[in-house]
């Protein structure tokens, strides 16, 4: 994109702010935001929200490095699952997050992957014991493919799970959809 995607405006707010607000609206009580590039700008965008922060000091790294950085901030005795949310998916609905959390409460041993119209997306919810495999796995996808890991795809009515902002065209599409949402 050539600029910090997390700070691009969506519905008149930075994408990262919109994502954090949806998590809080859904009732997620412990949100750890992992920052990398433009750390200060992201902190400014999220000022006033009840969030915690971790920092990935290697801006060229992959998502697994950010997940590892975020896990360090969690209390293993207080966590049963971890939602891995991407701020370049700013249109995920609070109801989608609630559905993932509700399903996790019923089955704490299964990785939950949202899908819409047969397209898998984000955020995924990992049992805390399973996401620990990220310390030896190269990626979250490798964990999901592990034969010993149970996973479930939840078909939901939320195209926000697969709409991401990787290109200017993607961003324009998200802005157009955001403007049509209630």
Backbone torsions as a table, in degrees:
resi	resn	phi	psi	omega
1	UNK	NA	-23.4	179.1
2	UNK	83.1	1.1	176.9
3	UNK	-153.7	171.6	-176.5
4	UNK	-71.0	107.6	-176.6
5	UNK	-60.0	-37.0	-176.6
6	UNK	-61.1	-24.0	-177.3
7	UNK	-99.5	-0.2	176.9
8	UNK	-66.7	137.1	-178.2
9	UNK	-73.7	133.5	174.0
10	UNK	-135.1	123.4	-175.9
11	UNK	52.7	42.9	174.6
12	UNK	68.4	12.8	176.3
13	UNK	-133.1	153.0	174.2
14	UNK	-58.7	144.2	-177.7
15	UNK	-53.1	-41.6	-178.7
16	UNK	-64.7	-34.5	178.6
17	UNK	-68.4	-42.7	178.2
18	UNK	-60.8	-44.4	179.9
19	UNK	-63.3	-46.8	179.5
20	UNK	-62.3	-41.3	179.4
21	UNK	-62.4	-38.0	178.7
22	UNK	-65.9	-39.9	177.1
23	UNK	-61.9	-46.7	180.0
24	UNK	-65.3	-41.7	177.4
25	UNK	-60.1	-34.6	-179.2
26	UNK	-77.4	-7.5	177.5
27	UNK	96.2	9.7	176.1
28	UNK	-71.2	124.6	-171.5
29	UNK	-98.2	-18.7	179.8
30	UNK	-126.5	98.7	-177.8
31	UNK	-109.9	120.9	175.9
32	UNK	-108.5	119.9	178.5
33	UNK	-97.4	123.8	177.6
34	UNK	-96.6	122.3	179.6
35	UNK	-107.0	161.0	176.2
36	UNK	-140.9	-106.3	176.6
37	UNK	-68.8	150.7	-178.2
38	UNK	55.2	42.4	178.6
39	UNK	-50.4	-49.6	-176.9
40	UNK	-65.0	-40.6	178.6
41	UNK	-62.6	-39.0	179.1
42	UNK	-69.1	-42.5	176.8
43	UNK	-59.1	-42.1	178.5
44	UNK	-62.6	-42.3	-178.7
45	UNK	-64.8	-27.6	-175.9
46	UNK	-103.1	5.7	-177.7
47	UNK	-53.8	136.0	176.6
48	UNK	91.2	-12.1	178.8
49	UNK	-90.5	144.8	-178.5
50	UNK	-77.5	79.0	-175.5
51	UNK	-126.9	162.3	171.2
52	UNK	-118.5	162.7	-173.4
53	UNK	-130.8	147.3	170.2
54	UNK	-134.5	157.7	-176.9
55	UNK	-125.6	131.1	171.5
56	UNK	-94.8	106.8	-175.3
57	UNK	-81.2	3.6	178.7
58	UNK	-115.1	87.1	-173.6
59	UNK	-60.9	-20.6	179.5
60	UNK	-90.5	4.5	-175.4
61	UNK	-79.7	174.5	-179.4
62	UNK	-91.3	178.9	-178.7
63	UNK	-60.8	-33.9	-178.6
64	UNK	-58.9	-37.9	178.4
65	UNK	-64.8	-38.3	177.0
66	UNK	-67.9	-38.8	177.1
67	UNK	-62.5	-45.3	178.5
68	UNK	-58.5	-42.9	179.6
69	UNK	-62.8	-40.4	179.5
70	UNK	-69.8	-36.6	-179.2
71	UNK	-62.4	-34.7	-179.7
72	UNK	-59.6	-29.4	-177.2
73	UNK	-80.5	-8.1	-175.7
74	UNK	-93.4	150.5	175.3
75	UNK	-92.9	108.9	-176.3
76	UNK	-57.0	-26.2	-179.3
77	UNK	-79.3	-12.3	-176.1
78	UNK	-112.0	1.6	-172.8
79	UNK	-122.3	131.0	173.4
80	UNK	-106.2	-24.0	-178.5
81	UNK	-150.1	160.3	-179.6
82	UNK	-130.8	121.0	172.1
83	UNK	-84.6	124.3	176.0
84	UNK	-100.3	104.8	-175.0
85	UNK	-109.9	139.7	-179.4
86	UNK	-112.2	129.4	-178.1
87	UNK	-76.0	-2.9	172.0
88	UNK	-90.7	12.0	170.7
89	UNK	-119.5	64.0	-169.7
90	UNK	-75.2	-7.7	-176.3
91	UNK	-99.1	8.5	176.7
92	UNK	-61.4	131.2	-177.0
93	UNK	-81.4	149.1	175.7
94	UNK	-58.5	-34.7	178.0
95	UNK	-62.6	-33.7	177.1
96	UNK	-65.6	-44.7	178.7
97	UNK	-62.9	-43.4	178.0
98	UNK	-59.6	-42.3	179.9
99	UNK	-63.0	-41.2	177.8
100	UNK	-63.9	-46.3	-179.7
101	UNK	-64.4	-44.0	179.4
102	UNK	-60.4	-44.8	179.5
103	UNK	-65.4	-38.7	177.3
104	UNK	-62.5	-38.8	179.7
105	UNK	-63.2	-28.3	178.2
106	UNK	-84.1	-26.0	-177.6
107	UNK	-147.2	92.6	-173.7
108	UNK	-81.1	2.6	-176.5
109	UNK	-108.8	6.9	-172.9
110	UNK	-119.8	135.3	172.8
111	UNK	-73.0	131.7	-178.6
112	UNK	-110.8	127.5	-177.3
113	UNK	-123.3	119.4	179.0
114	UNK	-75.9	150.7	178.7
115	UNK	-143.4	149.2	174.4
116	UNK	-141.1	130.5	-179.4
117	UNK	55.2	34.8	178.5
118	UNK	77.2	5.2	-179.7
119	UNK	-106.6	118.3	178.6
120	UNK	-70.4	152.2	-179.2
121	UNK	-155.2	-146.6	-176.3
122	UNK	-130.9	156.4	5.2
123	UNK	-86.4	149.2	173.5
124	UNK	-99.1	149.9	178.8
125	UNK	-115.4	121.6	-177.7
126	UNK	-109.2	134.6	169.0
127	UNK	-57.4	143.1	-176.6
128	UNK	-58.0	-40.7	-179.5
129	UNK	-64.6	-32.0	-179.1
130	UNK	-77.9	-42.0	-176.6
131	UNK	-66.8	-18.8	176.1
132	UNK	-60.7	-21.3	178.6
133	UNK	-64.0	-13.2	-179.4
134	UNK	-64.3	-18.2	178.2
135	UNK	-73.8	-18.5	177.3
136	UNK	-118.9	-12.6	179.4
137	UNK	-95.5	154.6	179.3
138	UNK	-77.1	-29.1	-175.6
139	UNK	-154.6	167.2	174.6
140	UNK	-64.2	-36.2	178.5
141	UNK	-59.9	-39.3	177.5
142	UNK	-62.7	-37.8	178.2
143	UNK	-64.6	-46.3	-178.5
144	UNK	-62.5	-35.1	-179.2
145	UNK	-77.2	-13.6	179.9
146	UNK	-60.7	125.7	-176.2
147	UNK	-60.6	-24.0	-178.7
148	UNK	-83.8	-6.3	-176.8
149	UNK	-99.6	125.1	175.1
150	UNK	-81.7	138.3	175.4
151	UNK	-138.6	156.2	-179.6
152	UNK	-139.3	130.3	175.6
153	UNK	-94.6	121.5	178.1
154	UNK	-97.4	116.2	177.6
155	UNK	-80.9	119.3	-176.5
156	UNK	-127.0	163.6	177.6
157	UNK	-97.8	63.4	-178.2
158	UNK	-146.6	98.1	-179.9
159	UNK	-67.5	-11.6	176.7
160	UNK	-60.8	-21.8	-178.9
161	UNK	-68.6	-25.7	-179.4
162	UNK	-114.8	-2.8	178.2
163	UNK	-87.3	111.1	179.1
164	UNK	-123.0	168.6	-175.4
165	UNK	-111.8	78.7	177.6
166	UNK	-99.6	-21.9	-179.6
167	UNK	-133.2	168.0	176.5
168	UNK	-60.7	-38.0	178.2
169	UNK	-63.4	-43.2	176.3
170	UNK	-58.0	-45.7	-178.8
171	UNK	-61.4	-44.6	178.2
172	UNK	-61.4	-39.2	178.9
173	UNK	-64.1	-41.9	179.3
174	UNK	-66.1	-42.4	178.5
175	UNK	-60.5	-44.9	179.9
176	UNK	-61.1	-43.4	179.7
177	UNK	-68.7	-40.0	179.6
178	UNK	-61.6	-38.0	-179.7
179	UNK	-68.7	-22.1	179.5
180	UNK	-90.6	-13.5	-177.2
181	UNK	-79.0	149.1	178.2
182	UNK	-67.9	NA	NA
